[in-house]
Amino acid sequence: MRLFFTLLFVFIAQFKYSQGYTSFFTGNPNDVQATPNFGICLMGGATENDQAMIWLLQKANGGDVVVLRTSGTDGYNNYFYSQLGVNVNSVETLVITSVAGATNPYVLDKVAKAEMIWLAGGNQANYVNFFKNNALGDLLNAHVNQKNAPIGGTSAGMAILGSHYYSALNNSVTSAQALANPYHSNMTLDANDFLLFPWMENTITDTHFDNPDRRGRLTTFLARFQADNGVKVRGIACEEFTAVCIEANGQARVFGSFPNFQDYAYFVQANCEINAIPQQVLLNQPLQWNYPSGALKVYKVPGTNAGQNYFSLNDWQNGTTAGGTWEHWNVVNGVFQSVSGSAPQNCTLNIDEAEVLAIQVYPVPVTDRIFLTGIQPKSNYQIIDLNGRIISSGETDNSIKFTAPKGMYLLKIWDANGVLKSTFKFTKN
């Protein structure tokens, strides 16, 4: 009889594997209807920080947790279900090995019902190849943007959570390779075509930041996006035992074991005080991106057990910070350099704010529709994000449907003759 059950288990596992996925389940098999809360957790890639995981699990509000991975087994099940002291209904790990597995009805149903999703480490190329441009990728976006539910990832799982991402489709690239040749064959970068979450717009992530040193390659990622697309992309990076946990208001709290260990997260942006364009981003030529006041301004934040140190993603240039220090990063003839720096000063947006005038717009903050009074019929409008990108435009009489992610935007109104009448800065909830 024991042999029969052993053979039966092997048969079931092999059958599921042939379907492109394997399931490992812990907890209550009956689905619960819980209301989750928004949260994004970026983990650096080594052992998980327990306090960051507790922070994320609590946002599932007692619901069901789904772990997605493309290799490995059930290592997260008991850890999430019973070892951290947070009540959840169930934890199910889905090991997905193909597009067929990613789009299997069972997998899609489990992901659709999850109150929290965790993306394990492994190879981010598999996540891109298996999850992108299909129903699973759509569900991951809906999980955050429509369900307002928490998501997180470590190592490869963190690497795909920005709007801009390093896909590693050819293989991993080192800082030395990237700095020596920004168009190295392993520098596979993509943008705005996979996971698009609040607070992660125009942002790329990097992991294992201290082992090995990846500051040079992240700098090269940002230089490539600016040279290729004219976009000033920002970076969020975590050392191996460090986590960045993003609240609904954009506050990015940093968890780690500082001061017992040197656990840091990095918030990296092009120097907004000057037009810090990379001087040389060429095939087979070393990167050159060097300015006296720093090509990049970087806020380096120690991660603590309580996660009290943070960086506000509301406003990268002028936002609030706590507990960190500023650095200036440069690259001189392919050699990375870092020195103590200062916070951005007197930065201006790439949009004209000189004409910000009073305008009757409600509700404040804005929800899914903007109502206006005091404008002429058939006025034209543009809604612009703080990077100068047009999010919405058209003609309006007194209301505008606006379903963009949470954040701060500018609304510009022209009359029917094309004369700019008013500009209004507003917050979208």
C-alpha positions as CSV (number, residue, x, y, z in Angstrom):
1,M,0.0,0.0,0.0
2,R,2.9,2.4,0.9
3,L,4.4,1.7,-2.5
4,F,1.0,2.5,-4.2
5,F,0.8,5.9,-2.6
6,T,4.4,6.6,-3.4
7,L,3.8,5.8,-7.1
8,L,0.6,7.8,-7.0
9,F,2.4,10.9,-5.7
10,V,5.1,10.6,-8.4
11,F,2.4,10.3,-11.0
12,I,0.6,13.4,-9.8
13,A,3.8,15.4,-9.6
14,Q,4.9,14.3,-13.1
15,F,1.4,15.1,-14.5
16,K,1.5,18.6,-13.1
17,Y,5.1,19.0,-14.3
18,S,3.9,18.1,-17.8
19,Q,1.4,20.9,-17.5
20,G,4.2,23.4,-17.0
21,Y,3.7,23.9,-13.2
22,T,3.9,22.2,-9.9
23,S,1.9,23.2,-6.8
24,F,2.8,23.0,-3.2
25,F,0.0,23.9,-0.8
26,T,-0.2,24.7,2.9
27,G,-3.2,25.8,4.9
28,N,-7.0,26.1,4.4
29,P,-8.1,24.9,0.9
30,N,-11.2,27.0,1.0
31,D,-10.8,30.5,-0.5
32,V,-11.5,33.5,1.8
33,Q,-12.8,36.9,0.8
34,A,-10.3,39.3,2.4
35,T,-9.6,42.9,1.6
36,P,-5.9,43.4,1.1
37,N,-3.9,46.6,1.4
38,F,-1.4,48.1,-1.1
39,G,2.3,47.4,-0.6
40,I,5.4,46.6,-2.6
41,C,8.4,44.9,-1.1
42,L,11.8,44.8,-2.8
43,M,14.2,42.3,-1.2
44,G,17.9,42.3,-2.0
45,G,18.4,38.6,-2.7
46,A,19.8,36.7,0.3
47,T,17.9,35.5,3.4
48,E,14.6,37.3,3.7
49,N,14.3,40.1,6.3
50,D,11.6,38.8,8.7
51,Q,10.3,42.3,9.6
52,A,9.9,43.2,6.0
53,M,8.1,39.9,5.3
54,I,5.8,40.5,8.3
55,W,5.1,44.0,6.9
56,L,4.0,42.5,3.6
57,L,2.1,39.5,5.0
58,Q,0.0,41.8,7.2
59,K,-1.2,43.6,4.1
60,A,-2.8,40.4,2.9
61,N,-5.3,40.8,5.8
62,G,-5.6,37.1,6.5
63,G,-6.1,36.1,2.9
64,D,-4.3,33.7,0.5
65,V,-0.7,34.0,-0.4
66,V,0.7,32.8,-3.8
67,V,4.4,32.3,-4.3
68,L,5.5,32.3,-7.9
69,R,8.9,30.8,-8.9
70,T,10.4,29.1,-11.9
71,S,12.7,26.7,-10.0
72,G,12.9,25.3,-6.5
73,T,10.2,23.8,-4.2
74,D,8.1,24.8,-1.2
75,G,10.6,26.7,0.9
76,Y,8.4,29.6,1.5
77,N,5.2,27.7,2.6
78,N,5.9,27.1,6.3
79,Y,7.9,30.4,6.6
80,F,4.9,32.5,5.4
81,Y,2.2,30.3,6.9
82,S,3.4,29.7,10.5
83,Q,6.9,31.0,11.3
84,L,6.3,34.8,11.2
85,G,3.3,35.0,13.5
86,V,1.0,36.6,10.8
87,N,-2.3,34.9,10.2
88,V,-3.0,34.0,6.5
89,N,-5.5,31.5,5.1
90,S,-3.1,29.6,2.9
91,V,0.2,29.7,1.1
92,E,0.6,28.0,-2.3
93,T,3.8,27.9,-4.2
94,L,3.5,27.5,-8.0
95,V,6.7,26.4,-9.7
96,I,6.2,27.5,-13.3
97,T,8.4,26.1,-16.0
98,S,6.8,27.3,-19.2
99,V,4.3,29.6,-20.8
100,A,1.9,26.7,-20.8
101,G,2.3,26.5,-17.0
102,A,1.9,30.3,-16.6
103,T,-1.3,30.3,-18.5
104,N,-2.8,27.1,-17.1
105,P,-6.3,27.8,-15.9
106,Y,-5.5,26.4,-12.4
107,V,-2.5,28.9,-12.1
108,L,-4.5,31.8,-13.4
109,D,-7.4,31.1,-11.0
110,K,-5.0,30.9,-8.0
111,V,-3.2,34.1,-8.9
112,A,-6.6,35.9,-9.5
113,K,-7.8,35.0,-6.0
114,A,-4.5,35.7,-4.2
115,E,-4.4,38.5,-1.6
116,M,-0.6,38.6,-1.7
117,I,1.9,37.5,-4.4
118,W,5.6,36.8,-3.8
119,L,8.1,36.4,-6.6
120,A,11.0,34.2,-5.6
121,G,14.6,34.4,-6.7
122,G,16.0,32.5,-9.7
123,N,16.4,33.7,-13.2
124,Q,14.5,36.9,-14.2
125,A,14.8,35.8,-17.8
126,N,12.4,33.0,-17.0
127,Y,9.9,35.4,-15.5
128,V,10.1,37.6,-18.6
129,N,9.9,34.6,-21.0
130,F,7.0,32.9,-19.1
131,F,4.9,35.7,-17.7
132,K,5.2,38.7,-20.1
133,N,2.5,39.4,-22.7
134,N,0.1,36.8,-21.5
135,A,-2.8,36.3,-19.1
136,L,-0.5,35.8,-16.1
137,G,1.3,39.1,-16.7
138,D,-2.1,40.8,-17.0
139,L,-3.2,39.3,-13.6
140,L,-0.1,40.5,-11.9
141,N,-0.8,44.1,-13.0
142,A,-4.5,43.7,-12.0
143,H,-3.5,42.4,-8.6
144,V,-1.8,45.7,-7.8
145,N,-3.5,48.3,-9.9
146,Q,-7.1,47.1,-9.6
147,K,-7.2,44.9,-6.5
148,N,-4.8,47.2,-4.6
149,A,-3.1,44.1,-3.2
150,P,0.5,43.6,-2.0
151,I,3.3,42.1,-4.1
152,G,7.0,41.6,-3.5
153,G,10.0,39.8,-4.8
154,T,13.6,38.9,-4.0
155,S,16.6,38.8,-6.3
156,A,15.1,37.9,-9.8
157,G,11.6,38.6,-8.3
158,M,12.7,42.1,-7.3
159,A,14.5,42.7,-10.6
160,I,11.3,42.7,-12.7
161,L,9.2,45.0,-10.5
162,G,10.1,48.3,-12.0
163,S,8.6,49.8,-15.2
164,H,12.1,49.6,-16.6
165,Y,14.0,46.4,-16.1
166,Y,17.1,44.3,-16.8
167,S,15.8,41.1,-18.4
168,A,19.1,39.1,-18.4
169,L,17.9,37.3,-21.5
170,N,21.5,36.5,-22.6
171,N,23.1,36.2,-19.2
172,S,24.0,38.3,-16.3
173,V,26.2,41.3,-16.8
174,T,28.8,42.6,-14.4
175,S,29.7,46.2,-13.5
176,A,33.1,45.8,-15.2
177,Q,31.5,44.6,-18.4
178,A,28.8,47.3,-18.5
179,L,31.2,50.1,-17.7
180,A,33.6,49.0,-20.3
181,N,31.0,48.6,-23.0
182,P,27.4,49.9,-22.3
183,Y,26.2,47.9,-25.3
184,H,27.7,44.6,-24.1
185,S,25.6,41.7,-25.5
186,N,24.4,40.9,-22.0
187,M,23.0,44.4,-21.5
188,T,19.4,43.5,-22.3
189,L,17.1,46.3,-21.1
190,D,13.3,46.8,-21.6
191,A,10.7,49.3,-20.5
192,N,7.0,49.9,-20.0
193,D,6.0,46.5,-21.4
194,F,5.7,44.2,-18.5
195,L,4.8,45.1,-14.9
196,L,3.6,48.7,-14.4
197,F,2.9,49.5,-10.7
198,P,2.4,52.7,-8.7
199,W,5.6,54.3,-7.5
200,M,7.7,52.2,-9.8
201,E,7.2,54.4,-12.9
202,N,10.4,55.3,-14.7
203,T,12.3,53.1,-12.2
204,I,14.6,50.2,-12.5
205,T,15.6,47.9,-9.7
206,D,18.9,46.1,-8.9
207,T,19.7,43.4,-6.3
208,H,22.6,41.7,-4.6
209,F,24.1,45.2,-4.7
210,D,27.0,44.5,-2.4
211,N,27.9,41.0,-3.6
212,P,29.2,41.6,-6.2
213,D,29.4,45.4,-6.4
214,R,26.7,46.4,-8.9
215,R,26.8,50.2,-8.6
216,G,28.6,50.4,-12.0
217,R,26.1,48.4,-13.9
218,L,23.1,50.2,-12.4
219,T,24.8,53.5,-13.4
220,T,25.2,52.1,-16.9
221,F,21.5,51.0,-17.0
222,L,20.5,54.6,-16.3
223,A,23.0,56.0,-18.9
224,R,21.6,53.6,-21.5
225,F,18.0,54.6,-21.0
226,Q,18.9,58.3,-21.2
227,A,21.1,57.8,-24.3
228,D,18.7,55.5,-26.1
229,N,15.3,56.9,-25.1
230,G,15.9,60.4,-23.7
231,V,14.4,59.3,-20.4
232,K,15.9,60.0,-17.0
233,V,15.2,56.7,-15.3
234,R,15.7,56.3,-11.5
235,G,17.1,53.3,-9.7
236,I,16.2,51.5,-6.5
237,A,18.8,49.0,-5.3
238,C,19.1,46.7,-2.3
239,E,22.1,45.0,-0.7
240,E,21.6,41.3,-0.1
241,F,20.0,41.4,3.4
242,T,18.1,44.6,2.8
243,A,14.5,45.3,1.8
244,V,12.6,48.4,0.6
245,C,8.9,48.3,1.5
246,I,6.8,50.9,-0.3
247,E,3.7,52.2,1.4
248,A,0.6,53.4,-0.4
249,N,1.7,57.0,0.2
250,G,5.0,56.4,-1.6
251,Q,7.1,56.2,1.6
252,A,9.9,53.6,0.9
253,R,10.9,52.2,4.2
254,V,14.2,50.3,4.5
255,F,14.5,47.2,6.6
256,G,17.8,45.5,7.5
257,S,20.1,44.7,10.5
258,F,22.0,48.0,10.7
259,P,24.0,48.8,12.8
260,N,24.9,45.2,13.5
261,F,25.4,44.7,9.8
262,Q,26.0,47.2,7.0
263,D,22.7,46.8,5.2
264,Y,21.8,49.6,2.8
265,A,19.4,50.5,0.1
266,Y,20.1,53.1,-2.6
267,F,17.8,55.6,-4.4
268,V,19.6,56.8,-7.5
269,Q,18.7,59.6,-9.8
270,A,20.4,61.8,-12.4
271,N,21.7,65.1,-11.0
272,C,18.7,67.4,-11.5
273,E,20.8,70.5,-10.6
274,I,22.4,70.4,-14.1
275,N,21.7,68.8,-17.4
276,A,23.6,65.7,-16.5
277,I,23.7,64.0,-19.9
278,P,26.1,61.1,-20.2
279,Q,29.1,62.3,-22.2
280,Q,29.8,58.9,-23.9
281,V,27.5,55.9,-24.2
282,L,28.9,54.0,-27.2
283,L,29.4,50.4,-28.4
284,N,32.8,49.0,-27.3
285,Q,33.7,52.3,-25.6
286,P,33.9,52.9,-21.9
287,L,31.1,54.8,-20.3
288,Q,31.8,58.5,-19.5
289,W,29.4,60.3,-17.2
290,N,31.2,62.7,-15.0
291,Y,30.3,66.1,-13.5
292,P,31.9,68.1,-10.6
293,S,28.7,68.0,-8.7
294,G,28.0,64.4,-9.5
295,A,26.4,62.8,-12.5
296,L,24.1,60.9,-10.1
297,K,22.7,62.0,-6.8
298,V,22.2,58.9,-4.5
299,Y,20.5,58.6,-1.2
300,K,22.0,55.7,0.7
301,V,19.8,54.4,3.5
302,P,20.7,52.0,6.3
303,G,18.0,49.3,6.8
304,T,17.0,48.8,10.4
305,N,14.8,46.2,12.2
306,A,12.0,48.8,12.6
307,G,12.2,50.2,9.1
308,Q,12.2,53.8,10.4
309,N,14.6,55.1,7.8
310,Y,13.0,56.0,4.4
311,F,13.0,57.8,1.1
312,S,9.8,59.4,-0.2
313,L,9.0,58.4,-3.8
314,N,6.4,61.2,-4.0
315,D,9.0,63.6,-5.1
316,W,12.5,62.3,-5.9
317,Q,14.0,65.8,-6.2
318,N,12.5,67.6,-3.2
319,G,10.8,64.9,-1.1
320,T,11.3,63.9,2.5
321,T,14.0,61.6,3.7
322,A,15.1,60.1,7.0
323,G,18.2,58.3,8.2
324,G,20.3,58.2,5.1
325,T,23.2,60.1,3.5
326,W,23.8,61.5,0.1
327,E,26.5,60.4,-2.3
328,H,27.6,61.6,-5.8
329,W,28.4,59.0,-8.4
330,N,30.5,59.5,-11.5
331,V,32.1,57.3,-14.2
332,V,35.4,58.4,-15.6
333,N,36.6,56.5,-18.6
334,G,34.8,53.4,-17.5
335,V,35.8,53.6,-13.9
336,F,33.1,54.1,-11.3
337,Q,33.6,56.7,-8.5
338,S,31.6,57.5,-5.4
339,V,32.1,60.4,-3.0
340,S,30.1,62.0,-0.2
341,G,27.5,64.3,-1.7
342,S,24.6,66.6,-1.0
343,A,20.8,66.6,-1.5
344,P,19.5,68.0,-4.8
345,Q,19.1,71.8,-4.6
346,N,17.2,74.3,-6.8
347,C,16.0,71.6,-9.2
348,T,13.4,72.5,-11.8
349,L,11.0,70.2,-13.6
350,N,11.2,69.8,-17.4
351,I,7.8,71.5,-17.5
352,D,6.9,75.1,-17.0
353,E,5.5,75.7,-13.6
354,A,5.8,79.5,-13.8
355,E,2.1,79.6,-14.9
356,V,0.7,77.6,-11.9
357,L,-2.4,79.6,-11.1
358,A,-5.5,79.1,-9.0
359,I,-8.1,76.9,-10.8
360,Q,-11.3,75.4,-9.5
361,V,-10.7,71.6,-9.6
362,Y,-12.3,69.1,-7.3
363,P,-12.3,66.7,-5.5
364,V,-8.9,67.3,-3.9
365,P,-7.2,64.9,-3.9
366,V,-8.5,63.6,-7.2
367,T,-10.0,60.1,-7.5
368,D,-11.1,58.7,-10.8
369,R,-12.7,61.8,-12.3
370,I,-11.6,65.5,-12.2
371,F,-14.3,68.1,-12.2
372,L,-13.6,71.7,-13.3
373,T,-15.4,75.0,-13.0
374,G,-14.7,78.3,-14.6
375,I,-13.4,77.0,-17.9
376,Q,-14.7,77.8,-21.4
377,P,-16.6,75.2,-23.4
378,K,-14.4,72.9,-25.6
379,S,-11.3,73.8,-23.7
380,N,-8.3,71.5,-24.3
381,Y,-6.3,69.9,-21.5
382,Q,-3.1,67.9,-20.9
383,I,-2.3,66.0,-17.7
384,I,1.5,65.6,-17.3
385,D,3.5,63.7,-14.7
386,L,6.4,65.1,-12.9
387,N,8.8,63.8,-15.5
388,G,7.1,65.8,-18.3
389,R,5.3,62.9,-19.8
390,I,1.8,63.5,-21.2
391,I,-0.5,61.0,-19.4
392,S,-3.8,62.2,-20.8
393,S,-5.0,64.9,-23.2
394,G,-8.1,66.0,-25.1
395,E,-11.1,68.3,-25.1
396,T,-13.3,68.9,-22.0
397,D,-16.2,71.1,-20.8
398,N,-16.3,70.3,-17.1
399,S,-14.9,66.9,-16.3
400,I,-12.0,64.5,-17.1
401,K,-11.9,60.8,-16.5
402,F,-8.5,60.0,-15.0
403,T,-7.5,56.5,-13.9
404,A,-3.7,56.8,-13.9
405,P,-1.7,55.5,-10.9
406,K,-1.5,57.4,-7.7
407,G,0.9,60.3,-7.6
408,M,1.3,64.0,-8.3
409,Y,0.5,65.5,-11.7
410,L,0.1,68.8,-13.5
411,L,-3.2,69.7,-15.3
412,K,-2.9,72.3,-18.1
413,I,-6.0,74.0,-19.6
414,W,-6.1,75.9,-22.9
415,D,-9.1,77.8,-24.2
416,A,-10.7,77.1,-27.6
417,N,-8.2,79.5,-29.2
418,G,-5.2,77.6,-27.9
419,V,-4.3,80.1,-25.2
420,L,-2.9,78.5,-22.1
421,K,-5.2,79.6,-19.3
422,S,-4.1,77.8,-16.1
423,T,-1.9,75.1,-14.7
424,F,-2.8,73.2,-11.6
425,K,-0.7,70.7,-9.6
426,F,-2.8,67.9,-8.0
427,T,-2.5,64.6,-6.2
428,K,-4.2,61.5,-7.5
429,N,-5.4,59.0,-4.9
